[in-house]
Structures are given as structure tokens and as C-alpha cells.
């Protein structure tokens, strides 16, 4: 699946649709303990209640609504070559 690089502001507008009457605000930000990746939590108040979405920064510089994969140890064939 192809991805489109979008600034975080564009994603907030897409997912939360803030307006002057119902603005969006950052409620939390930091780094994930598992891989030290950055995240930000944005909230918009709606008549039905608060809508909160977490955005995660991926290694390619894109912000997405799902966390990046955790990098795990891996072996490859070159490690197994006889000396």
C-alpha cells in the first residue's frame, strides 16, 4: 500500500476536523517506552463528547494513527557462513 507524507497538522484536520467553535488541542506527547518512538495525543471536543486520537511518528518521518513496528533481533544468512 502506498503512503502519502502529510504533516501532522494535515492529519489532525483530516481525522478531527477542528473548527473555531470546536478546536483540537494537544493533550499529551512523549516517547513510547518500547522503542522510544514519538507520539502525540490530540483531542477535539464534540457535542457527543471528546474525540481523542494518538498519532505516531514512524522512521520514514511520517505521522500515522498506528504505532510503528517494534524492531526485533533478526538473523541473516551471512551470520551463518563458515569461516
mmCIF file of the N, C-alpha and C atoms, coordinates in Angstrom:
data_MODEL
# 
_entry.id   MODEL 
# 
loop_
_atom_site.group_PDB 
_atom_site.id 
_atom_site.type_symbol 
_atom_site.label_atom_id 
_atom_site.label_alt_id 
_atom_site.label_comp_id 
_atom_site.label_asym_id 
_atom_site.label_entity_id 
_atom_site.label_seq_id 
_atom_site.pdbx_PDB_ins_code 
_atom_site.Cartn_x 
_atom_site.Cartn_y 
_atom_site.Cartn_z 
_atom_site.occupancy 
_atom_site.B_iso_or_equiv 
_atom_site.pdbx_formal_charge 
_atom_site.auth_seq_id 
_atom_site.auth_comp_id 
_atom_site.auth_asym_id 
_atom_site.auth_atom_id 
_atom_site.pdbx_PDB_model_num 
ATOM 1   N N  . UNK A 1 1  ? 0.851   -1.167  0.000  1.00 0.00 ? 1  UNK A N  1 
ATOM 2   C CA . UNK A 1 1  ? 0.000   0.000   0.000  1.00 0.00 ? 1  UNK A CA 1 
ATOM 3   C C  . UNK A 1 1  ? 0.897   1.230   0.000  1.00 0.00 ? 1  UNK A C  1 
ATOM 4   N N  . UNK A 1 2  ? 0.649   2.175   -0.886 1.00 0.00 ? 2  UNK A N  1 
ATOM 5   C CA . UNK A 1 2  ? 1.420   3.398   -0.948 1.00 0.00 ? 2  UNK A CA 1 
ATOM 6   C C  . UNK A 1 2  ? 1.026   4.348   0.168  1.00 0.00 ? 2  UNK A C  1 
ATOM 7   N N  . UNK A 1 3  ? 1.990   5.144   0.589  1.00 0.00 ? 3  UNK A N  1 
ATOM 8   C CA . UNK A 1 3  ? 1.706   6.115   1.636  1.00 0.00 ? 3  UNK A CA 1 
ATOM 9   C C  . UNK A 1 3  ? 1.937   7.510   1.101  1.00 0.00 ? 3  UNK A C  1 
ATOM 10  N N  . UNK A 1 4  ? 1.263   8.447   1.689  1.00 0.00 ? 4  UNK A N  1 
ATOM 11  C CA . UNK A 1 4  ? 1.418   9.846   1.325  1.00 0.00 ? 4  UNK A CA 1 
ATOM 12  C C  . UNK A 1 4  ? 1.953   10.562  2.551  1.00 0.00 ? 4  UNK A C  1 
ATOM 13  N N  . UNK A 1 5  ? 3.093   11.246  2.397  1.00 0.00 ? 5  UNK A N  1 
ATOM 14  C CA . UNK A 1 5  ? 3.630   12.005  3.514  1.00 0.00 ? 5  UNK A CA 1 
ATOM 15  C C  . UNK A 1 5  ? 2.765   13.235  3.734  1.00 0.00 ? 5  UNK A C  1 
ATOM 16  N N  . UNK A 1 6  ? 2.289   13.392  4.946  1.00 0.00 ? 6  UNK A N  1 
ATOM 17  C CA . UNK A 1 6  ? 1.473   14.541  5.312  1.00 0.00 ? 6  UNK A CA 1 
ATOM 18  C C  . UNK A 1 6  ? 1.981   15.086  6.630  1.00 0.00 ? 6  UNK A C  1 
ATOM 19  N N  . UNK A 1 7  ? 2.011   16.400  6.741  1.00 0.00 ? 7  UNK A N  1 
ATOM 20  C CA . UNK A 1 7  ? 2.375   16.966  8.041  1.00 0.00 ? 7  UNK A CA 1 
ATOM 21  C C  . UNK A 1 7  ? 1.317   16.617  9.086  1.00 0.00 ? 7  UNK A C  1 
ATOM 22  N N  . UNK A 1 8  ? 1.719   16.646  10.329 1.00 0.00 ? 8  UNK A N  1 
ATOM 23  C CA . UNK A 1 8  ? 0.806   16.320  11.424 1.00 0.00 ? 8  UNK A CA 1 
ATOM 24  C C  . UNK A 1 8  ? -0.426  17.220  11.402 1.00 0.00 ? 8  UNK A C  1 
ATOM 25  N N  . UNK A 1 9  ? -0.255  18.485  11.105 1.00 0.00 ? 9  UNK A N  1 
ATOM 26  C CA . UNK A 1 9  ? -1.390  19.416  11.061 1.00 0.00 ? 9  UNK A CA 1 
ATOM 27  C C  . UNK A 1 9  ? -2.453  18.951  10.061 1.00 0.00 ? 9  UNK A C  1 
ATOM 28  N N  . UNK A 1 10 ? -2.015  18.467  8.901  1.00 0.00 ? 10 UNK A N  1 
ATOM 29  C CA . UNK A 1 10 ? -2.961  17.976  7.887  1.00 0.00 ? 10 UNK A CA 1 
ATOM 30  C C  . UNK A 1 10 ? -3.717  16.748  8.377  1.00 0.00 ? 10 UNK A C  1 
ATOM 31  N N  . UNK A 1 11 ? -3.023  15.870  9.088  1.00 0.00 ? 11 UNK A N  1 
ATOM 32  C CA . UNK A 1 11 ? -3.684  14.674  9.615  1.00 0.00 ? 11 UNK A CA 1 
ATOM 33  C C  . UNK A 1 11 ? -4.703  15.027  10.692 1.00 0.00 ? 11 UNK A C  1 
ATOM 34  N N  . UNK A 1 12 ? -4.363  16.002  11.532 1.00 0.00 ? 12 UNK A N  1 
ATOM 35  C CA . UNK A 1 12 ? -5.314  16.432  12.561 1.00 0.00 ? 12 UNK A CA 1 
ATOM 36  C C  . UNK A 1 12 ? -6.566  16.997  11.897 1.00 0.00 ? 12 UNK A C  1 
ATOM 37  N N  . UNK A 1 13 ? -6.378  17.800  10.853 1.00 0.00 ? 13 UNK A N  1 
ATOM 38  C CA . UNK A 1 13 ? -7.538  18.346  10.134 1.00 0.00 ? 13 UNK A CA 1 
ATOM 39  C C  . UNK A 1 13 ? -8.365  17.236  9.495  1.00 0.00 ? 13 UNK A C  1 
ATOM 40  N N  . UNK A 1 14 ? -7.682  16.229  8.931  1.00 0.00 ? 14 UNK A N  1 
ATOM 41  C CA . UNK A 1 14 ? -8.388  15.127  8.270  1.00 0.00 ? 14 UNK A CA 1 
ATOM 42  C C  . UNK A 1 14 ? -9.193  14.296  9.270  1.00 0.00 ? 14 UNK A C  1 
ATOM 43  N N  . UNK A 1 15 ? -8.564  13.897  10.370 1.00 0.00 ? 15 UNK A N  1 
ATOM 44  C CA . UNK A 1 15 ? -9.194  12.973  11.303 1.00 0.00 ? 15 UNK A CA 1 
ATOM 45  C C  . UNK A 1 15 ? -10.142 13.653  12.287 1.00 0.00 ? 15 UNK A C  1 
ATOM 46  N N  . UNK A 1 16 ? -9.815  14.886  12.702 1.00 0.00 ? 16 UNK A N  1 
ATOM 47  C CA . UNK A 1 16 ? -10.610 15.529  13.743 1.00 0.00 ? 16 UNK A CA 1 
ATOM 48  C C  . UNK A 1 16 ? -11.469 16.682  13.234 1.00 0.00 ? 16 UNK A C  1 
ATOM 49  N N  . UNK A 1 17 ? -11.133 17.241  12.086 1.00 0.00 ? 17 UNK A N  1 
ATOM 50  C CA . UNK A 1 17 ? -11.915 18.329  11.512 1.00 0.00 ? 17 UNK A CA 1 
ATOM 51  C C  . UNK A 1 17 ? -12.155 19.489  12.458 1.00 0.00 ? 17 UNK A C  1 
ATOM 52  N N  . UNK A 1 18 ? -11.080 20.040  13.061 1.00 0.00 ? 18 UNK A N  1 
ATOM 53  C CA . UNK A 1 18 ? -11.290 21.129  14.016 1.00 0.00 ? 18 UNK A CA 1 
ATOM 54  C C  . UNK A 1 18 ? -11.879 22.374  13.346 1.00 0.00 ? 18 UNK A C  1 
ATOM 55  N N  . UNK A 1 19 ? -12.663 23.099  14.112 1.00 0.00 ? 19 UNK A N  1 
ATOM 56  C CA . UNK A 1 19 ? -13.249 24.362  13.660 1.00 0.00 ? 19 UNK A CA 1 
ATOM 57  C C  . UNK A 1 19 ? -13.027 25.383  14.773 1.00 0.00 ? 19 UNK A C  1 
ATOM 58  N N  . UNK A 1 20 ? -13.218 26.668  14.487 1.00 0.00 ? 20 UNK A N  1 
ATOM 59  C CA . UNK A 1 20 ? -13.088 27.658  15.569 1.00 0.00 ? 20 UNK A CA 1 
ATOM 60  C C  . UNK A 1 20 ? -14.033 27.371  16.742 1.00 0.00 ? 20 UNK A C  1 
ATOM 61  N N  . UNK A 1 21 ? -15.206 26.837  16.445 1.00 0.00 ? 21 UNK A N  1 
ATOM 62  C CA . UNK A 1 21 ? -16.163 26.515  17.510 1.00 0.00 ? 21 UNK A CA 1 
ATOM 63  C C  . UNK A 1 21 ? -15.780 25.243  18.270 1.00 0.00 ? 21 UNK A C  1 
ATOM 64  N N  . UNK A 1 22 ? -15.099 24.317  17.592 1.00 0.00 ? 22 UNK A N  1 
ATOM 65  C CA . UNK A 1 22 ? -14.681 23.052  18.202 1.00 0.00 ? 22 UNK A CA 1 
ATOM 66  C C  . UNK A 1 22 ? -13.212 22.793  17.868 1.00 0.00 ? 22 UNK A C  1 
ATOM 67  N N  . UNK A 1 23 ? -12.291 23.505  18.522 1.00 0.00 ? 23 UNK A N  1 
ATOM 68  C CA . UNK A 1 23 ? -10.874 23.354  18.196 1.00 0.00 ? 23 UNK A CA 1 
ATOM 69  C C  . UNK A 1 23 ? -10.297 22.030  18.704 1.00 0.00 ? 23 UNK A C  1 
ATOM 70  N N  . UNK A 1 24 ? -9.167  21.664  18.134 1.00 0.00 ? 24 UNK A N  1 
ATOM 71  C CA . UNK A 1 24 ? -8.417  20.492  18.596 1.00 0.00 ? 24 UNK A CA 1 
ATOM 72  C C  . UNK A 1 24 ? -7.254  20.995  19.443 1.00 0.00 ? 24 UNK A C  1 
ATOM 73  N N  . UNK A 1 25 ? -6.860  20.179  20.421 1.00 0.00 ? 25 UNK A N  1 
ATOM 74  C CA . UNK A 1 25 ? -5.727  20.574  21.259 1.00 0.00 ? 25 UNK A CA 1 
ATOM 75  C C  . UNK A 1 25 ? -4.885  19.355  21.596 1.00 0.00 ? 25 UNK A C  1 
ATOM 76  N N  . UNK A 1 26 ? -3.609  19.598  21.800 1.00 0.00 ? 26 UNK A N  1 
ATOM 77  C CA . UNK A 1 26 ? -2.683  18.542  22.199 1.00 0.00 ? 26 UNK A CA 1 
ATOM 78  C C  . UNK A 1 26 ? -2.882  18.296  23.688 1.00 0.00 ? 26 UNK A C  1 
ATOM 79  N N  . UNK A 1 27 ? -3.143  17.044  24.048 1.00 0.00 ? 27 UNK A N  1 
ATOM 80  C CA . UNK A 1 27 ? -3.351  16.703  25.457 1.00 0.00 ? 27 UNK A CA 1 
ATOM 81  C C  . UNK A 1 27 ? -2.192  15.909  26.052 1.00 0.00 ? 27 UNK A C  1 
ATOM 82  N N  . UNK A 1 28 ? -1.378  15.326  25.192 1.00 0.00 ? 28 UNK A N  1 
ATOM 83  C CA . UNK A 1 28 ? -0.261  14.503  25.678 1.00 0.00 ? 28 UNK A CA 1 
ATOM 84  C C  . UNK A 1 28 ? 0.740   14.332  24.549 1.00 0.00 ? 28 UNK A C  1 
ATOM 85  N N  . UNK A 1 29 ? 2.014   14.245  24.903 1.00 0.00 ? 29 UNK A N  1 
ATOM 86  C CA . UNK A 1 29 ? 3.044   13.907  23.929 1.00 0.00 ? 29 UNK A CA 1 
ATOM 87  C C  . UNK A 1 29 ? 4.218   13.308  24.680 1.00 0.00 ? 29 UNK A C  1 
ATOM 88  N N  . UNK A 1 30 ? 5.042   12.570  23.960 1.00 0.00 ? 30 UNK A N  1 
ATOM 89  C CA . UNK A 1 30 ? 6.192   11.958  24.604 1.00 0.00 ? 30 UNK A CA 1 
ATOM 90  C C  . UNK A 1 30 ? 6.807   10.884  23.732 1.00 0.00 ? 30 UNK A C  1 
ATOM 91  N N  . UNK A 1 31 ? 7.496   9.960   24.411 1.00 0.00 ? 31 UNK A N  1 
ATOM 92  C CA . UNK A 1 31 ? 8.152   8.844   23.732 1.00 0.00 ? 31 UNK A CA 1 
ATOM 93  C C  . UNK A 1 31 ? 7.619   7.534   24.300 1.00 0.00 ? 31 UNK A C  1 
ATOM 94  N N  . UNK A 1 32 ? 7.466   6.569   23.414 1.00 0.00 ? 32 UNK A N  1 
ATOM 95  C CA . UNK A 1 32 ? 6.988   5.253   23.837 1.00 0.00 ? 32 UNK A CA 1 
ATOM 96  C C  . UNK A 1 32 ? 8.123   4.514   24.542 1.00 0.00 ? 32 UNK A C  1 
ATOM 97  N N  . UNK A 1 33 ? 7.828   3.798   25.624 1.00 0.00 ? 33 UNK A N  1 
ATOM 98  C CA . UNK A 1 33 ? 8.888   3.084   26.337 1.00 0.00 ? 33 UNK A CA 1 
ATOM 99  C C  . UNK A 1 33 ? 9.497   1.937   25.531 1.00 0.00 ? 33 UNK A C  1 
ATOM 100 N N  . UNK A 1 34 ? 8.716   1.334   24.642 1.00 0.00 ? 34 UNK A N  1 
ATOM 101 C CA . UNK A 1 34 ? 9.193   0.148   23.925 1.00 0.00 ? 34 UNK A CA 1 
ATOM 102 C C  . UNK A 1 34 ? 10.306  0.459   22.931 1.00 0.00 ? 34 UNK A C  1 
ATOM 103 N N  . UNK A 1 35 ? 10.175  1.547   22.185 1.00 0.00 ? 35 UNK A N  1 
ATOM 104 C CA . UNK A 1 35 ? 11.182  1.836   21.156 1.00 0.00 ? 35 UNK A CA 1 
ATOM 105 C C  . UNK A 1 35 ? 11.589  3.302   21.125 1.00 0.00 ? 35 UNK A C  1 
ATOM 106 N N  . UNK A 1 36 ? 11.163  4.060   22.107 1.00 0.00 ? 36 UNK A N  1 
ATOM 107 C CA . UNK A 1 36 ? 11.488  5.491   22.222 1.00 0.00 ? 36 UNK A CA 1 
ATOM 108 C C  . UNK A 1 36 ? 10.934  6.310   21.067 1.00 0.00 ? 36 UNK A C  1 
ATOM 109 N N  . UNK A 1 37 ? 9.979   5.756   20.320 1.00 0.00 ? 37 UNK A N  1 
ATOM 110 C CA . UNK A 1 37 ? 9.343   6.495   19.231 1.00 0.00 ? 37 UNK A CA 1 
ATOM 111 C C  . UNK A 1 37 ? 8.445   7.593   19.778 1.00 0.00 ? 37 UNK A C  1 
ATOM 112 N N  . UNK A 1 38 ? 8.308   8.653   19.022 1.00 0.00 ? 38 UNK A N  1 
ATOM 113 C CA . UNK A 1 38 ? 7.493   9.792   19.455 1.00 0.00 ? 38 UNK A CA 1 
ATOM 114 C C  . UNK A 1 38 ? 6.007   9.552   19.184 1.00 0.00 ? 38 UNK A C  1 
ATOM 115 N N  . UNK A 1 39 ? 5.188   10.100  20.070 1.00 0.00 ? 39 UNK A N  1 
ATOM 116 C CA . UNK A 1 39 ? 3.740   10.061  19.871 1.00 0.00 ? 39 UNK A CA 1 
ATOM 117 C C  . UNK A 1 39 ? 3.155   11.383  20.349 1.00 0.00 ? 39 UNK A C  1 
ATOM 118 N N  . UNK A 1 40 ? 1.954   11.671  19.898 1.00 0.00 ? 40 UNK A N  1 
ATOM 119 C CA . UNK A 1 40 ? 1.235   12.865  20.320 1.00 0.00 ? 40 UNK A CA 1 
ATOM 120 C C  . UNK A 1 40 ? -0.248  12.515  20.372 1.00 0.00 ? 40 UNK A C  1 
ATOM 121 N N  . UNK A 1 41 ? -0.930  13.009  21.378 1.00 0.00 ? 41 UNK A N  1 
ATOM 122 C CA . UNK A 1 41 ? -2.360  12.774  21.546 1.00 0.00 ? 41 UNK A CA 1 
ATOM 123 C C  . UNK A 1 41 ? -3.088  14.094  21.311 1.00 0.00 ? 41 UNK A C  1 
ATOM 124 N N  . UNK A 1 42 ? -4.065  14.075  20.417 1.00 0.00 ? 42 UNK A N  1 
ATOM 125 C CA . UNK A 1 42 ? -4.828  15.277  20.077 1.00 0.00 ? 42 UNK A CA 1 
ATOM 126 C C  . UNK A 1 42 ? -6.298  15.007  20.372 1.00 0.00 ? 42 UNK A C  1 
ATOM 127 N N  . UNK A 1 43 ? -6.945  15.995  20.975 1.00 0.00 ? 43 UNK A N  1 
ATOM 128 C CA . UNK A 1 43 ? -8.345  15.849  21.370 1.00 0.00 ? 43 UNK A CA 1 
ATOM 129 C C  . UNK A 1 43 ? -9.175  16.980  20.778 1.00 0.00 ? 43 UNK A C  1 
ATOM 130 N N  . UNK A 1 44 ? -10.356 16.649  20.314 1.00 0.00 ? 44 UNK A N  1 
ATOM 131 C CA . UNK A 1 44 ? -11.321 17.643  19.840 1.00 0.00 ? 44 UNK A CA 1 
ATOM 132 C C  . UNK A 1 44 ? -12.631 17.404  20.579 1.00 0.00 ? 44 UNK A C  1 
ATOM 133 N N  . UNK A 1 45 ? -13.204 18.473  21.098 1.00 0.00 ? 45 UNK A N  1 
ATOM 134 C CA . UNK A 1 45 ? -14.482 18.353  21.800 1.00 0.00 ? 45 UNK A CA 1 
ATOM 135 C C  . UNK A 1 45 ? -15.617 18.398  20.795 1.00 0.00 ? 45 UNK A C  1 
ATOM 136 N N  . UNK A 1 46 ? -16.527 17.475  20.929 1.00 0.00 ? 46 UNK A N  1 
ATOM 137 C CA . UNK A 1 46 ? -17.688 17.357  20.054 1.00 0.00 ? 46 UNK A CA 1 
ATOM 138 C C  . UNK A 1 46 ? -18.943 17.444  20.911 1.00 0.00 ? 46 UNK A C  1 
ATOM 139 N N  . UNK A 1 47 ? -20.091 17.731  20.308 1.00 0.00 ? 47 UNK A N  1 
ATOM 140 C CA . UNK A 1 47 ? -21.337 17.719  21.085 1.00 0.00 ? 47 UNK A CA 1 
ATOM 141 C C  . UNK A 1 47 ? -21.588 16.363  21.756 1.00 0.00 ? 47 UNK A C  1 
ATOM 142 N N  . UNK A 1 48 ? -21.112 15.292  21.120 1.00 0.00 ? 48 UNK A N  1 
ATOM 143 C CA . UNK A 1 48 ? -21.304 13.950  21.673 1.00 0.00 ? 48 UNK A CA 1 
ATOM 144 C C  . UNK A 1 48 ? -20.228 13.565  22.685 1.00 0.00 ? 48 UNK A C  1 
ATOM 145 N N  . UNK A 1 49 ? -19.202 14.395  22.843 1.00 0.00 ? 49 UNK A N  1 
ATOM 146 C CA . UNK A 1 49 ? -18.116 14.107  23.776 1.00 0.00 ? 49 UNK A CA 1 
ATOM 147 C C  . UNK A 1 49 ? -16.765 14.336  23.129 1.00 0.00 ? 49 UNK A C  1 
ATOM 148 N N  . UNK A 1 50 ? -15.716 14.045  23.868 1.00 0.00 ? 50 UNK A N  1 
ATOM 149 C CA . UNK A 1 50 ? -14.361 14.255  23.367 1.00 0.00 ? 50 UNK A CA 1 
ATOM 150 C C  . UNK A 1 50 ? -13.972 13.149  22.390 1.00 0.00 ? 50 UNK A C  1 
ATOM 151 N N  . UNK A 1 51 ? -13.306 13.545  21.313 1.00 0.00 ? 51 UNK A N  1 
ATOM 152 C CA . UNK A 1 51 ? -12.744 12.604  20.346 1.00 0.00 ? 51 UNK A CA 1 
ATOM 153 C C  . UNK A 1 51 ? -11.231 12.725  20.459 1.00 0.00 ? 51 UNK A C  1 
ATOM 154 N N  . UNK A 1 52 ? -10.571 11.634  20.815 1.00 0.00 ? 52 UNK A N  1 
ATOM 155 C CA . UNK A 1 52 ? -9.134  11.632  21.060 1.00 0.00 ? 52 UNK A CA 1 
ATOM 156 C C  . UNK A 1 52 ? -8.457  10.655  20.116 1.00 0.00 ? 52 UNK A C  1 
ATOM 157 N N  . UNK A 1 53 ? -7.378  11.106  19.482 1.00 0.00 ? 53 UNK A N  1 
ATOM 158 C CA . UNK A 1 53 ? -6.613  10.246  18.577 1.00 0.00 ? 53 UNK A CA 1 
ATOM 159 C C  . UNK A 1 53 ? -5.131  10.395  18.894 1.00 0.00 ? 53 UNK A C  1 
ATOM 160 N N  . UNK A 1 54 ? -4.433  9.257   18.920 1.00 0.00 ? 54 UNK A N  1 
ATOM 161 C CA . UNK A 1 54 ? -2.983  9.249   19.074 1.00 0.00 ? 54 UNK A CA 1 
ATOM 162 C C  . UNK A 1 54 ? -2.349  9.167   17.693 1.00 0.00 ? 54 UNK A C  1 
ATOM 163 N N  . UNK A 1 55 ? -1.305  9.959   17.474 1.00 0.00 ? 55 UNK A N  1 
ATOM 164 C CA . UNK A 1 55 ? -0.527  9.922   16.239 1.00 0.00 ? 55 UNK A CA 1 
ATOM 165 C C  . UNK A 1 55 ? 0.885   9.481   16.606 1.00 0.00 ? 55 UNK A C  1 
ATOM 166 N N  . UNK A 1 56 ? 1.487   8.645   15.738 1.00 0.00 ? 56 UNK A N  1 
ATOM 167 C CA . UNK A 1 56 ? 2.807   8.085   15.992 1.00 0.00 ? 56 UNK A CA 1 
ATOM 168 C C  . UNK A 1 56 ? 3.753   8.461   14.863 1.00 0.00 ? 56 UNK A C  1 
ATOM 169 N N  . UNK A 1 57 ? 4.969   8.865   15.221 1.00 0.00 ? 57 UNK A N  1 
ATOM 170 C CA . UNK A 1 57 ? 5.980   9.215   14.228 1.00 0.00 ? 57 UNK A CA 1 
ATOM 171 C C  . UNK A 1 57 ? 6.735   7.952   13.831 1.00 0.00 ? 57 UNK A C  1 
ATOM 172 N N  . UNK A 1 58 ? 6.778   7.672   12.537 1.00 0.00 ? 58 UNK A N  1 
ATOM 173 C CA . UNK A 1 58 ? 7.464   6.490   12.017 1.00 0.00 ? 58 UNK A CA 1 
ATOM 174 C C  . UNK A 1 58 ? 8.876   6.848   11.552 1.00 0.00 ? 58 UNK A C  1 
ATOM 175 N N  . UNK A 1 59 ? 9.692   5.827   11.320 1.00 0.00 ? 59 UNK A N  1 
ATOM 176 C CA . UNK A 1 59 ? 11.090  6.028   10.923 1.00 0.00 ? 59 UNK A CA 1 
ATOM 177 C C  . UNK A 1 59 ? 11.239  6.799   9.622  1.00 0.00 ? 59 UNK A C  1 
ATOM 178 N N  . UNK A 1 60 ? 10.235  6.740   8.752  1.00 0.00 ? 60 UNK A N  1 
ATOM 179 C CA . UNK A 1 60 ? 10.316  7.458   7.477  1.00 0.00 ? 60 UNK A CA 1 
ATOM 180 C C  . UNK A 1 60 ? 9.901   8.924   7.613  1.00 0.00 ? 60 UNK A C  1 
ATOM 181 N N  . UNK A 1 61 ? 9.605   9.363   8.838  1.00 0.00 ? 61 UNK A N  1 
ATOM 182 C CA . UNK A 1 61 ? 9.246   10.754  9.078  1.00 0.00 ? 61 UNK A CA 1 
ATOM 183 C C  . UNK A 1 61 ? 7.765   11.052  8.967  1.00 0.00 ? 61 UNK A C  1 
ATOM 184 N N  . UNK A 1 62 ? 6.952   10.035  8.667  1.00 0.00 ? 62 UNK A N  1 
ATOM 185 C CA . UNK A 1 62 ? 5.509   10.233  8.507  1.00 0.00 ? 62 UNK A CA 1 
ATOM 186 C C  . UNK A 1 62 ? 4.795   9.991   9.836  1.00 0.00 ? 62 UNK A C  1 
ATOM 187 N N  . UNK A 1 63 ? 3.764   10.791  10.090 1.00 0.00 ? 63 UNK A N  1 
ATOM 188 C CA . UNK A 1 63 ? 2.890   10.588  11.243 1.00 0.00 ? 63 UNK A CA 1 
ATOM 189 C C  . UNK A 1 63 ? 1.732   9.704   10.813 1.00 0.00 ? 63 UNK A C  1 
ATOM 190 N N  . UNK A 1 64 ? 1.408   8.705   11.644 1.00 0.00 ? 64 UNK A N  1 
ATOM 191 C CA . UNK A 1 64 ? 0.310   7.797   11.337 1.00 0.00 ? 64 UNK A CA 1 
ATOM 192 C C  . UNK A 1 64 ? -0.487  7.525   12.607 1.00 0.00 ? 64 UNK A C  1 
ATOM 193 N N  . UNK A 1 65 ? -1.688  6.971   12.447 1.00 0.00 ? 65 UNK A N  1 
ATOM 194 C CA . UNK A 1 65 ? -2.552  6.696   13.595 1.00 0.00 ? 65 UNK A CA 1 
ATOM 195 C C  . UNK A 1 65 ? -2.320  5.305   14.181 1.00 0.00 ? 65 UNK A C  1 
ATOM 196 N N  . UNK A 1 66 ? -1.314  4.603   13.706 1.00 0.00 ? 66 UNK A N  1 
ATOM 197 C CA . UNK A 1 66 ? -0.956  3.310   14.284 1.00 0.00 ? 66 UNK A CA 1 
ATOM 198 C C  . UNK A 1 66 ? 0.529   3.352   14.636 1.00 0.00 ? 66 UNK A C  1 
ATOM 199 N N  . UNK A 1 67 ? 0.933   2.661   15.700 1.00 0.00 ? 67 UNK A N  1 
ATOM 200 C CA . UNK A 1 67 ? 2.336   2.706   16.115 1.00 0.00 ? 67 UNK A CA 1 
ATOM 201 C C  . UNK A 1 67 ? 3.238   1.958   15.138 1.00 0.00 ? 67 UNK A C  1 
ATOM 202 N N  . UNK A 1 68 ? 4.509   2.359   15.073 1.00 0.00 ? 68 UNK A N  1 
ATOM 203 C CA . UNK A 1 68 ? 5.443   1.649   14.200 1.00 0.00 ? 68 UNK A CA 1 
ATOM 204 C C  . UNK A 1 68 ? 5.731   0.252   14.746 1.00 0.00 ? 68 UNK A C  1 
ATOM 205 N N  . UNK A 1 69 ? 6.149   -0.633  13.850 1.00 0.00 ? 69 UNK A N  1 
ATOM 206 C CA . UNK A 1 69 ? 6.545   -1.975  14.277 1.00 0.00 ? 69 UNK A CA 1 
ATOM 207 C C  . UNK A 1 69 ? 7.754   -1.876  15.195 1.00 0.00 ? 69 UNK A C  1 
ATOM 208 N N  . UNK A 1 70 ? 7.793   -2.765  16.162 1.00 0.00 ? 70 UNK A N  1 
ATOM 209 C CA . UNK A 1 70 ? 8.945   -2.822  17.055 1.00 0.00 ? 70 UNK A CA 1 
ATOM 210 C C  . UNK A 1 70 ? 10.053  -3.581  16.341 1.00 0.00 ? 70 UNK A C  1 
ATOM 211 N N  . UNK A 1 71 ? 11.243  -3.006  16.346 1.00 0.00 ? 71 UNK A N  1 
ATOM 212 C CA . UNK A 1 71 ? 12.375  -3.664  15.699 1.00 0.00 ? 71 UNK A CA 1 
ATOM 213 C C  . UNK A 1 71 ? 12.827  -4.817  16.588 1.00 0.00 ? 71 UNK A C  1 
ATOM 214 N N  . UNK A 1 72 ? 12.890  -5.995  16.006 1.00 0.00 ? 72 UNK A N  1 
ATOM 215 C CA . UNK A 1 72 ? 13.257  -7.188  16.759 1.00 0.00 ? 72 UNK A CA 1 
ATOM 216 C C  . UNK A 1 72 ? 14.590  -7.727  16.250 1.00 0.00 ? 72 UNK A C  1 
ATOM 217 N N  . UNK A 1 73 ? 15.311  -8.446  17.087 1.00 0.00 ? 73 UNK A N  1 
ATOM 218 C CA . UNK A 1 73 ? 16.557  -9.058  16.620 1.00 0.00 ? 73 UNK A CA 1 
ATOM 219 C C  . UNK A 1 73 ? 16.270  -10.041 15.489 1.00 0.00 ? 73 UNK A C  1 
ATOM 220 N N  . UNK A 1 74 ? 17.157  -10.087 14.541 1.00 0.00 ? 74 UNK A N  1 
ATOM 221 C CA . UNK A 1 74 ? 16.969  -10.989 13.403 1.00 0.00 ? 74 UNK A CA 1 
ATOM 222 C C  . UNK A 1 74 ? 18.313  -11.563 12.981 1.00 0.00 ? 74 UNK A C  1 
ATOM 223 N N  . UNK A 1 75 ? 18.260  -12.739 12.414 1.00 0.00 ? 75 UNK A N  1 
ATOM 224 C CA . UNK A 1 75 ? 19.468  -13.364 11.871 1.00 0.00 ? 75 UNK A CA 1 
ATOM 225 C C  . UNK A 1 75 ? 19.374  -13.320 10.360 1.00 0.00 ? 75 UNK A C  1 
ATOM 226 N N  . UNK A 1 76 ? 20.523  -13.320 9.721  1.00 0.00 ? 76 UNK A N  1 
ATOM 227 C CA . UNK A 1 76 ? 20.518  -13.443 8.268  1.00 0.00 ? 76 UNK A CA 1 
ATOM 228 C C  . UNK A 1 76 ? 21.570  -14.463 7.860  1.00 0.00 ? 76 UNK A C  1 
ATOM 229 N N  . UNK A 1 77 ? 21.579  -14.836 6.612  1.00 0.00 ? 77 UNK A N  1 
ATOM 230 C CA . UNK A 1 77 ? 22.442  -15.916 6.127  1.00 0.00 ? 77 UNK A CA 1 
ATOM 231 C C  . UNK A 1 77 ? 23.922  -15.595 6.281  1.00 0.00 ? 77 UNK A C  1 
ATOM 232 N N  . UNK A 1 78 ? 24.317  -14.352 6.221  1.00 0.00 ? 78 UNK A N  1 
ATOM 233 C CA . UNK A 1 78 ? 25.738  -14.022 6.303  1.00 0.00 ? 78 UNK A CA 1 
ATOM 234 C C  . UNK A 1 78 ? 26.317  -14.344 7.678  1.00 0.00 ? 78 UNK A C  1 
ATOM 235 N N  . UNK A 1 79 ? 25.487  -14.380 8.706  1.00 0.00 ? 79 UNK A N  1 
ATOM 236 C CA . UNK A 1 79 ? 25.972  -14.736 10.031 1.00 0.00 ? 79 UNK A CA 1 
ATOM 237 C C  . UNK A 1 79 ? 26.327  -16.222 10.103 1.00 0.00 ? 79 UNK A C  1 
ATOM 238 N N  . UNK A 1 80 ? 25.690  -17.019 9.272  1.00 0.00 ? 80 UNK A N  1 
ATOM 239 C CA . UNK A 1 80 ? 25.860  -18.463 9.331  1.00 0.00 ? 80 UNK A CA 1 
ATOM 240 C C  . UNK A 1 80 ? 26.972  -18.973 8.417  1.00 0.00 ? 80 UNK A C  1 
ATOM 241 N N  . UNK A 1 81 ? 27.614  -18.100 7.658  1.00 0.00 ? 81 UNK A N  1 
ATOM 242 C CA . UNK A 1 81 ? 28.639  -18.536 6.709  1.00 0.00 ? 81 UNK A CA 1 
ATOM 243 C C  . UNK A 1 81 ? 29.843  -19.106 7.461  1.00 0.00 ? 81 UNK A C  1 
ATOM 244 N N  . UNK A 1 82 ? 30.390  -20.197 6.932  1.00 0.00 ? 82 UNK A N  1 
ATOM 245 C CA . UNK A 1 82 ? 31.551  -20.829 7.555  1.00 0.00 ? 82 UNK A CA 1 
ATOM 246 C C  . UNK A 1 82 ? 32.787  -19.969 7.342  1.00 0.00 ? 82 UNK A C  1 
ATOM 247 N N  . UNK A 1 83 ? 33.644  -19.931 8.335  1.00 0.00 ? 83 UNK A N  1 
ATOM 248 C CA . UNK A 1 83 ? 34.868  -19.115 8.248  1.00 0.00 ? 83 UNK A CA 1 
ATOM 249 C C  . UNK A 1 83 ? 35.986  -19.868 7.587  1.00 0.00 ? 83 UNK A C  1 
# 
